[in-house]
Amino acid sequence: MAKVLDDGVNLTLQLSFWEKVGGLKKGLVVPKTRLLSKTISKNPWSRTVIKGWRAPGTGFPYLILLGTMRYRGGRDFTAIYKRRPVAVYELKDAFYSRWIITE
């Protein structure tokens, strides 16, 4: 399961082997100064949480969403499982605008 690690300087998104395969990413690191906010959403499949279309990655509605979600003006990295709550990390000046990770 994906985990966000905070070492005080950087935020590191640590992925399991299968998440790396399904999401086509090795992991992500951003300076902590780029974090705008962290919020929790109880409904991860709503339109307020998920934007755009998945490319590249793996997805089965309401079961799993791994990879990049692209939309006009940005992209998000997602690791969403079933209907569990997610943490939404909003970032500024980073390759991904948000990380959406199941808690």
C-alpha positions as CSV (number, residue, x, y, z in Angstrom):
1,M,0.0,0.0,0.0
2,A,1.3,3.5,-0.9
3,K,2.7,5.5,2.0
4,V,3.8,9.1,2.3
5,L,6.9,9.5,4.4
6,D,7.9,12.9,5.9
7,D,11.5,13.2,6.9
8,G,11.2,16.9,7.8
9,V,12.7,18.1,4.5
10,N,11.0,16.0,1.8
11,L,7.8,14.2,1.3
12,T,8.4,10.8,-0.3
13,L,5.6,8.7,-1.8
14,Q,6.7,5.1,-1.3
15,L,5.0,2.5,-3.5
16,S,4.9,-1.3,-3.2
17,F,6.2,-3.5,-6.1
18,W,2.7,-4.0,-7.6
19,E,1.9,-0.3,-7.3
20,K,5.0,0.5,-9.2
21,V,4.0,-1.9,-11.9
22,G,0.3,-0.8,-12.0
23,G,1.0,2.9,-11.7
24,L,4.1,2.9,-14.0
25,K,6.1,5.0,-11.4
26,K,8.9,4.1,-9.1
27,G,8.0,6.6,-6.4
28,L,7.9,10.4,-6.0
29,V,9.8,12.9,-3.9
30,V,9.0,16.6,-3.4
31,P,10.4,19.2,-1.0
32,K,8.0,19.7,2.0
33,T,7.9,23.4,1.2
34,R,5.8,22.6,-1.9
35,L,3.0,21.1,0.2
36,L,0.0,23.5,0.2
37,S,-2.5,21.3,2.2
38,K,-3.5,17.8,3.2
39,T,-7.1,16.9,3.4
40,I,-9.1,13.7,4.0
41,S,-11.9,12.7,1.7
42,K,-14.4,10.0,2.7
43,N,-15.7,9.6,-0.8
44,P,-12.6,9.0,-3.1
45,W,-14.7,8.4,-6.3
46,S,-16.5,11.7,-6.3
47,R,-15.8,14.3,-9.1
48,T,-14.4,16.7,-6.5
49,V,-11.6,14.3,-5.8
50,I,-10.9,12.6,-9.2
51,K,-10.4,14.8,-12.2
52,G,-9.7,14.0,-15.8
53,W,-8.7,10.8,-17.4
54,R,-6.2,8.1,-16.4
55,A,-3.0,7.9,-18.6
56,P,-0.9,5.9,-17.9
57,G,-1.9,3.5,-15.1
58,T,-4.4,0.9,-14.0
59,G,-8.0,1.4,-13.2
60,F,-11.2,-0.6,-12.4
61,P,-14.1,1.6,-11.2
62,Y,-14.7,1.5,-7.4
63,L,-11.9,-1.1,-7.0
64,I,-8.5,0.4,-7.9
65,L,-7.1,3.5,-9.5
66,L,-3.3,3.6,-9.8
67,G,-1.3,6.1,-11.9
68,T,-1.6,9.5,-13.5
69,M,-4.8,11.4,-13.9
70,R,-4.5,14.1,-16.6
71,Y,-6.8,17.1,-16.9
72,R,-6.6,20.6,-18.3
73,G,-4.1,22.6,-16.1
74,G,-2.5,19.7,-14.3
75,R,-2.1,16.1,-13.4
76,D,-2.6,14.0,-10.2
77,F,-1.0,10.8,-9.0
78,T,-3.5,8.4,-7.5
79,A,-3.3,5.2,-5.5
80,I,-7.0,4.6,-4.6
81,Y,-8.4,1.3,-3.3
82,K,-12.0,0.4,-3.0
83,R,-14.2,3.0,-1.2
84,R,-11.7,3.7,1.6
85,P,-11.0,7.3,2.6
86,V,-8.1,9.1,0.9
87,A,-5.6,11.7,1.8
88,V,-5.3,14.5,-0.8
89,Y,-1.9,16.2,-0.8
90,E,-2.1,19.5,-2.8
91,L,1.3,20.6,-4.1
92,K,2.5,23.8,-5.8
93,D,5.2,24.0,-8.5
94,A,5.5,20.2,-8.7
95,F,5.1,17.8,-11.6
96,Y,1.9,16.5,-10.0
97,S,-0.6,19.0,-8.6
98,R,-2.0,16.4,-6.1
99,W,-1.2,13.1,-4.7
100,I,-4.4,11.1,-3.8
101,I,-3.6,8.2,-1.6
102,T,-5.8,5.7,0.3
103,E,-5.2,6.0,4.0
